[in-house]
Amino acid sequence: MWGLVPLFWPLLEPSGALEILAHRMAWSLVVVALALLVVKRWAWIRELVRSPRKLGLITVAALVITVNWGLYIWAVNNGRVVEASLGYFINPLVTIAMGVLLLKERLRPAQWAAVGTGFAAVLVLAIGYGQPPWISLALAFSFATYGLAKKKVNIGGLESLAAETAVLFLPAVGFLVWLTARGESSFGAEGAGHAALLAATGLVTAVPLVCFGAAAIRVPLSTLGLLQYLAPTFQFLLGVLYFREAMPVERWAGFALVWLALICLTWDALRAARKTRARAVELSARAAHPPSDPAPANANTPTTPTTPMPSITPTPPAPATPADPADPVLAAPAVPDPAAPAQDRPAG
């Protein structure tokens, strides 16, 4: 769904990017509030209100997603679909770089190679464009910052979107009222169909998110990670094949380097996930079948009595007769540990 969104924004012209963005903020809250009303999930509001830190992070997330949404709408409606898709292609690389710089995370060699290849791709594209691909970089960094803030808040996707749009609701409505007072609003002025399309921006925002949340429960995490590349791939294809945007040789070279970096990154992620699953299975097997400790010899097993040592003779005592070497040793049965962890299950 996200990959096909570029087909929707041109339908809202002659509305400008800021007006479309304001409608998206306002109508998204309406749609998400109705969804929360259906599922009856409101307990998170009390916890959020009681945490100034989480409220601050939600505000940061709301501000950066405003930049991301607005810039993306502007790019699509101004013939920059391919450049916008590049932003979401390099977003995983920017996220990794932010993890190193801000969270002090350690990278594996393949991740370093992917980040370095992505940096080289940006240089190639900058030479081709004659300037850095600012739209792509702004989209990538704003969305990576948004993801970092959401990770710190740690609430559900639907709840998070409700909180973010609640922060943005009053400024958005205020901007729309101001446009109407100036006679510059297109809502209603272009007919009922155009007004309905502006109101549908809430559905365009919320429905893919709800579907993503449903898929996250049913689809393995590794598969879900691969699916994140579908949206920018569809956007790229739409830009080249449908919107007929130019693709000179240097742009193809830059995109090729980005795709190479993503292939390296995906291969490393799949290999790490496979090792983690194998390690979890091994630990589970060890916990379920711990090594057996030998039990003491059976008391009912007959043994050869030892000769008593005389107390009055200076001769050395006779050595004790060893136990019968064929005497059975009872091994404790392997009992599964009830506290052992279950076999690893892919998240999602």
C-alpha positions as CSV (number, residue, x, y, z in Angstrom):
1,M,0.0,0.0,0.0
2,W,2.7,2.5,1.0
3,G,4.4,1.8,-2.4
4,L,1.3,2.9,-4.3
5,V,0.7,6.1,-2.3
6,P,2.5,8.3,-4.9
7,L,-0.5,7.6,-7.2
8,F,-2.8,9.3,-4.6
9,W,-1.2,12.6,-3.9
10,P,-1.5,14.1,-7.4
11,L,-5.2,13.5,-7.2
12,L,-5.4,16.2,-4.5
13,E,-4.2,19.0,-6.8
14,P,-4.6,22.0,-6.9
15,S,-4.2,21.7,-3.1
16,G,-0.6,22.6,-2.0
17,A,1.6,20.3,0.0
18,L,1.1,22.2,3.2
19,E,-2.7,22.1,2.9
20,I,-2.6,18.3,2.1
21,L,-0.3,17.8,5.0
22,A,-2.7,19.6,7.4
23,H,-5.6,17.6,6.2
24,R,-3.6,14.4,6.6
25,M,-2.8,15.3,10.2
26,A,-6.4,16.2,11.1
27,W,-8.2,13.4,9.4
28,S,-5.7,10.8,10.6
29,L,-6.6,11.5,14.2
30,V,-10.3,11.1,13.4
31,V,-9.7,7.7,11.7
32,V,-7.3,6.4,14.4
33,A,-9.6,7.5,17.2
34,L,-12.5,5.6,15.6
35,A,-10.2,2.5,15.3
36,L,-9.2,2.8,19.0
37,L,-12.9,3.1,19.9
38,V,-13.6,-0.2,18.1
39,V,-10.8,-2.1,19.7
40,K,-11.3,-0.3,23.1
41,R,-7.6,0.4,23.7
42,W,-7.4,3.5,25.9
43,A,-5.3,2.4,28.9
44,W,-2.1,3.7,27.3
45,I,-3.2,7.3,27.5
46,R,-2.9,7.4,31.3
47,E,0.6,5.9,31.2
48,L,1.7,8.4,28.5
49,V,0.3,11.5,30.3
50,R,2.1,10.5,33.5
51,S,5.4,10.3,31.8
52,P,6.9,13.7,30.7
53,R,9.8,11.8,29.0
54,K,7.4,9.9,26.8
55,L,5.4,13.0,26.1
56,G,8.6,14.7,25.0
57,L,9.6,11.8,22.7
58,I,6.1,11.7,21.2
59,T,6.3,15.5,20.5
60,V,9.7,14.9,18.8
61,A,8.3,12.0,16.8
62,A,5.3,14.2,15.7
63,L,7.6,17.0,14.6
64,V,9.9,14.9,12.5
65,I,7.1,12.9,10.9
66,T,5.5,16.2,9.9
67,V,8.7,17.1,8.1
68,N,8.8,13.6,6.5
69,W,5.2,13.6,5.4
70,G,5.3,17.2,4.1
71,L,8.5,16.7,2.1
72,Y,7.3,13.5,0.7
73,I,4.0,15.0,-0.5
74,W,5.9,17.9,-2.1
75,A,8.4,15.6,-3.8
76,V,5.8,13.4,-5.4
77,N,3.7,16.4,-6.6
78,N,6.8,18.1,-8.0
79,G,8.2,15.2,-10.1
80,R,10.7,13.9,-7.5
81,V,9.3,10.4,-6.9
82,V,12.6,8.6,-7.7
83,E,14.5,10.8,-5.4
84,A,11.9,10.3,-2.7
85,S,12.2,6.5,-3.1
86,L,16.0,6.8,-2.7
87,G,15.3,8.3,0.8
88,Y,13.5,5.2,1.9
89,F,16.1,2.9,0.3
90,I,18.9,4.5,2.3
91,N,16.8,4.8,5.5
92,P,18.1,1.4,6.9
93,L,21.7,2.5,6.4
94,V,21.0,5.9,8.1
95,T,19.3,4.0,11.0
96,I,22.4,1.9,11.5
97,A,24.7,4.9,11.4
98,M,22.5,6.6,14.0
99,G,22.7,3.5,16.2
100,V,26.5,3.7,16.1
101,L,26.7,7.4,16.7
102,L,23.9,7.9,19.3
103,L,23.5,4.5,20.9
104,K,27.1,3.3,20.7
105,E,26.1,0.1,18.9
106,R,28.8,-2.2,17.5
107,L,28.5,-3.2,13.9
108,R,29.5,-6.4,12.3
109,P,31.9,-6.3,9.3
110,A,29.1,-6.7,6.8
111,Q,27.2,-3.8,8.3
112,W,30.2,-1.6,8.0
113,A,30.6,-2.6,4.4
114,A,26.9,-1.8,3.7
115,V,27.2,1.6,5.4
116,G,30.4,2.4,3.4
117,T,28.8,1.4,0.2
118,G,25.8,3.5,0.9
119,F,28.0,6.5,1.6
120,A,29.7,5.9,-1.7
121,A,26.3,5.8,-3.4
122,V,25.4,9.2,-2.0
123,L,28.7,10.6,-3.3
124,V,28.0,9.2,-6.8
125,L,24.5,10.7,-6.8
126,A,25.8,14.0,-5.5
127,I,28.2,14.2,-8.5
128,G,25.4,13.2,-10.8
129,Y,22.9,15.7,-9.5
130,G,25.6,18.4,-9.1
131,Q,24.6,18.7,-5.4
132,P,23.8,16.2,-2.6
133,P,20.4,14.5,-2.9
134,W,18.9,16.7,-0.2
135,I,15.3,15.4,-0.5
136,S,16.5,11.8,-0.1
137,L,18.8,12.6,2.8
138,A,16.1,14.7,4.6
139,L,13.5,11.9,4.2
140,A,16.0,9.2,5.4
141,F,17.2,11.2,8.4
142,S,13.7,12.4,9.4
143,F,12.3,8.8,9.2
144,A,15.3,7.3,11.1
145,T,14.8,9.9,13.8
146,Y,11.1,9.1,14.0
147,G,11.9,5.4,14.4
148,L,14.4,6.1,17.1
149,A,11.9,8.2,19.1
150,K,9.2,5.6,18.7
151,K,11.6,2.9,19.9
152,K,12.2,4.9,23.1
153,V,8.5,5.5,23.7
154,N,7.7,1.8,23.1
155,I,3.9,1.9,22.5
156,G,1.9,0.3,19.8
157,G,1.8,1.7,16.3
158,L,-1.9,2.7,16.4
159,E,-1.5,4.3,19.8
160,S,1.6,6.1,18.7
161,L,0.0,7.5,15.6
162,A,-3.0,8.6,17.7
163,A,-0.7,10.4,20.1
164,E,1.4,12.0,17.4
165,T,-1.6,13.3,15.4
166,A,-3.2,14.6,18.7
167,V,-0.1,16.7,19.1
168,L,-0.4,17.9,15.5
169,F,-4.2,18.3,15.4
170,L,-4.7,21.8,16.8
171,P,-1.8,23.4,14.6
172,A,-3.2,21.6,11.6
173,V,-6.8,22.7,12.1
174,G,-5.6,26.2,12.9
175,F,-3.7,26.3,9.6
176,L,-6.7,25.1,7.7
177,V,-8.9,27.8,9.4
178,W,-6.4,30.4,8.5
179,L,-6.4,29.2,4.8
180,T,-10.1,29.4,4.7
181,A,-10.2,32.9,6.2
182,R,-7.8,34.0,3.5
183,G,-9.9,32.4,0.8
184,E,-7.0,30.1,-0.2
185,S,-8.5,26.8,1.0
186,S,-9.4,24.2,-1.7
187,F,-11.5,22.1,0.7
188,G,-15.0,22.4,-0.8
189,A,-14.0,24.9,-3.4
190,E,-13.1,22.1,-5.9
191,G,-16.3,20.1,-5.4
192,A,-17.4,17.3,-3.1
193,G,-15.2,14.7,-4.7
194,H,-12.1,16.7,-4.1
195,A,-13.2,17.3,-0.4
196,A,-13.8,13.6,0.0
197,L,-10.3,12.9,-1.3
198,L,-8.8,15.3,1.2
199,A,-10.7,13.6,4.0
200,A,-9.5,10.2,2.7
201,T,-5.9,11.2,3.6
202,G,-6.7,9.9,7.1
203,L,-7.5,6.4,5.6
204,V,-4.5,6.5,3.4
205,T,-2.4,7.1,6.5
206,A,-4.1,4.7,9.0
207,V,-5.1,1.7,6.9
208,P,-1.5,0.7,5.8
209,L,-0.4,1.0,9.4
210,V,-3.2,-1.2,10.7
211,C,-2.4,-3.8,8.1
212,F,1.3,-3.6,8.9
213,G,0.5,-4.2,12.6
214,A,-1.6,-7.2,11.7
215,A,1.1,-8.6,9.5
216,A,3.7,-8.2,12.2
217,I,1.8,-10.7,14.4
218,R,1.6,-13.3,11.7
219,V,4.8,-12.9,9.6
220,P,8.3,-13.9,10.7
221,L,10.4,-10.9,11.6
222,S,13.0,-11.8,8.9
223,T,10.3,-11.8,6.2
224,L,8.9,-8.5,7.6
225,G,12.4,-7.0,7.3
226,L,12.6,-7.9,3.6
227,L,9.1,-6.5,3.0
228,Q,10.2,-3.1,4.0
229,Y,12.0,-2.8,0.7
230,L,8.8,-3.3,-1.3
231,A,7.5,0.3,-0.7
232,P,10.6,2.1,-2.1
233,T,10.8,-0.4,-4.9
234,F,7.3,0.3,-6.0
235,Q,7.9,4.0,-5.7
236,F,11.0,3.8,-7.8
237,L,9.2,1.8,-10.5
238,L,6.3,4.3,-10.5
239,G,8.8,7.1,-10.9
240,V,10.6,5.5,-13.8
241,L,7.7,3.7,-15.6
242,Y,4.6,5.8,-14.8
243,F,5.8,9.3,-14.1
244,R,8.6,9.0,-16.7
245,E,11.3,10.6,-14.6
246,A,14.8,10.8,-16.1
247,M,17.3,8.2,-15.1
248,P,20.8,9.2,-16.3
249,V,23.7,6.8,-16.1
250,E,25.1,8.3,-12.9
251,R,21.7,8.0,-11.1
252,W,21.6,4.3,-12.1
253,A,25.1,3.9,-10.8
254,G,24.1,5.5,-7.5
255,F,21.0,3.3,-7.1
256,A,23.1,0.2,-8.0
257,L,25.4,0.9,-5.1
258,V,22.5,1.5,-2.8
259,W,21.0,-1.9,-3.8
260,L,24.3,-3.6,-3.3
261,A,24.5,-2.1,0.2
262,L,21.0,-3.4,1.0
263,I,21.8,-6.8,-0.4
264,C,24.9,-7.0,1.9
265,L,22.8,-5.7,4.9
266,T,20.0,-8.2,4.3
267,W,22.4,-11.1,3.9
268,D,24.1,-10.2,7.2
269,A,20.7,-9.9,9.0
270,L,19.5,-13.2,7.7
271,R,22.7,-14.9,8.7
272,A,22.6,-13.4,12.2
273,A,19.0,-14.4,12.6
274,R,19.8,-18.0,11.6
275,K,22.7,-18.2,14.1
276,T,20.4,-16.8,16.8
277,R,17.8,-19.4,16.1
278,A,20.3,-22.2,16.1
279,R,21.8,-21.0,19.4
280,A,18.3,-20.8,20.9
281,V,17.5,-24.3,19.8
282,E,20.8,-25.6,21.2
283,L,20.1,-24.0,24.6
284,S,16.6,-25.3,24.6
285,A,17.8,-28.8,23.9
286,R,20.4,-28.6,26.7
287,A,17.8,-27.4,29.2
288,A,15.3,-30.1,28.2
289,H,17.9,-32.9,28.5
290,P,20.5,-32.0,31.2
291,P,23.5,-34.3,31.6
292,S,22.8,-37.1,34.1
293,D,24.7,-37.3,37.4
294,P,25.5,-40.9,38.5
295,A,23.6,-42.0,41.6
296,P,25.3,-43.8,44.5
297,A,25.6,-47.5,44.3
298,N,22.4,-49.5,45.2
299,A,22.5,-50.3,48.9
300,N,20.8,-53.7,48.2
301,T,23.7,-54.8,45.9
302,P,25.8,-57.4,47.7
303,T,29.5,-56.5,48.2
304,T,32.4,-58.5,49.4
305,P,33.0,-57.8,53.1
306,T,36.4,-56.4,54.1
307,T,38.7,-58.2,56.5
308,P,38.8,-56.6,60.0
309,M,42.1,-55.1,61.0
310,P,43.6,-56.8,64.0
311,S,44.3,-54.4,66.9
312,I,47.2,-56.3,68.7
313,T,49.5,-57.4,65.9
314,P,52.0,-55.0,64.4
315,T,51.6,-56.5,61.0
316,P,50.0,-54.2,58.4
317,P,46.2,-54.6,58.0
318,A,44.9,-56.7,55.1
319,P,43.7,-54.5,52.2
320,A,40.0,-54.0,51.8
321,T,38.5,-56.2,49.2
322,P,37.3,-53.9,46.4
323,A,33.7,-53.9,45.4
324,D,32.6,-56.1,42.6
325,P,33.5,-54.3,39.3
326,A,30.3,-55.6,37.8
327,D,28.2,-53.9,40.5
328,P,25.5,-51.9,38.6
329,V,25.5,-48.1,39.0
330,L,22.1,-46.5,38.8
331,A,22.0,-43.4,36.6
332,A,19.5,-40.7,37.4
333,P,16.8,-40.4,34.7
334,A,16.9,-37.3,32.6
335,V,14.0,-35.2,33.8
336,P,12.9,-32.2,31.7
337,D,13.4,-28.9,33.4
338,P,10.0,-27.1,33.7
339,A,11.8,-23.7,33.7
340,A,13.6,-24.4,30.5
341,P,12.9,-21.9,27.8
342,A,10.7,-22.9,24.9
343,Q,12.2,-23.5,21.5
344,D,13.0,-20.2,19.8
345,R,10.0,-18.8,17.9
346,P,10.4,-16.1,15.3
347,A,9.1,-12.8,16.6
348,G,6.1,-11.4,14.8
